[in-house]
Amino acid sequence: MSKATAAYPSPRLKELMAFAMAKEQVEVEYAQYVKNPNRHLYLMEEAAFIGIELKGATHCEIRHIAVAETSRNTGTGSRMIEDVIKRHEVQEIFAETDVDAVGFYGKIGFNIKSLGEKYPGRERFYCAKTLPSK
């Protein structure tokens, strides 16, 4: 997994990022990853990415994560999360998501809590995983 450092996302990365956010937001969000020292965008070749925001010394929010359709169900998403945990020595990692990703987070040990319908017709979920202290 490598950190994104280019000034602008490649066309392939833009396409991949659109799986995790509105297409119109891709360049704005990418710029935040480049400019904000607490945000990091990691790429797994052209097949997947994870965008995080550090929330203190040991807490991390998964802001965006996506895996290309051809690479799904191969453990790529969970490997990226494990790498982030190790790289940043995270003790708690969390994400807010919709029903489409709840199964993924539950399968890899996250606790799931419904936040209710935060947006019209869209239930949101808070997914969190606390790791043992070292």
N, C-alpha and C positions, 0 to 999 in steps of 0.2 A: 504494500500500500504506500502510495507516495502523496505528498502534500501538493495541492494545486498552488502554483505560484505565478502562472501566466497572468498578464493584465486582463485578458478577456477569455471567456470559455470557448473551447473548440466547438464546431458545429455538432459533433457527436456528443460532447458533454452537455450542450444545450438541450439536445434531444432527450438525454437521460435525465437531466434535472427536471424536465417537464413532466416526468412521471411523479415527482414529489411536490410540485407546486404549479401554479398557473403559469402558462407559457410567457405571459407578459411580465412576470416577476423574475424570471431566470437571471437576466443581466443585473438587475438591482440586487438580488440576493447574492449573486456571485461577487459583486463589488464589495458587499459587506464582509464576505469571507476573506477577501484580499486586504481590506482596510482595517477591520476590527481585530485587535490583538487577542481578544478572547474567543474569536471564532476561527475554526479550522475546517478546511475542506480536504478530504482525503479521497483519492481515486484508486480504484482497483482496476488498472489498465483502462480499457474502454467499456468494461462490463458493469461497473457499479461505482457508487460514491456514497460517502457519509459526510454530512455537515454537522458539526457540533459547536456548542457554545459553552465555555467553561464558566461555571457559576461559583467561583471560589476555588479553594485549593483542592477539594476532593469531590465536587459535584459537577456533573456534566449533563447538559441537555442535548439530546439528539434533535436537531432542528429539521434535518432532511436526510432521508436515506432512500436509495432506489437501486434496484438491480435490473439489468436488461432482461427482457423476457427470456432470451435464450440461455441465461445463466441462473435463472431462478431455481429454487429447490436443490441447490448444490452446497448449501452452507455458507455461501458468500456473505450474506447479510450478518449472520452470527459471527463469522470470522472478523468482519470489519469492526463490529462492536467489541469483541474481545481485544482486538488490536488497540482500539481507542482506550479501553480500560487500562491496559498495560502501559501504553505510551504516556498517558497522563496521570497514572496512579490514582485512578478514580475509585471512590468508595460508594458513590451513589450515581446511577445513570438513569435518566428519565426521558420520556417523550410524551407528547400529546398527539393522538392520532384518531383516525376514524375506524369504523368497523372493519374495513378491508385489511388492516394490519394487526388487529388485536390477536388473531390466532398466531401470527409470527412471534409477537412479543411474549405471549403466554407460553408458547412452546420452548422458548429459551430462558424461562425462569423469571420473567417480569411479573410483578403483581399488577393486576388490572383493576381500575376503578372507573365507573361511568361518571362522566361530568354532565350528563344529560344532553339536551339539545341546545348546544351553544350557538348554532347557526340554524336557520329555518330548515327543518327536515333532515338535519345531520347531527346524529349523536356523536359526541367526542369522548375519548377515553384517556385517562392518565395512566401511563405504564411506567413502573419504576422497579429498579433492581438495586438492592443494597448488598454490597459485598463485605465479607469479613474484614475487620481491621487487621493491619499488618503489624 
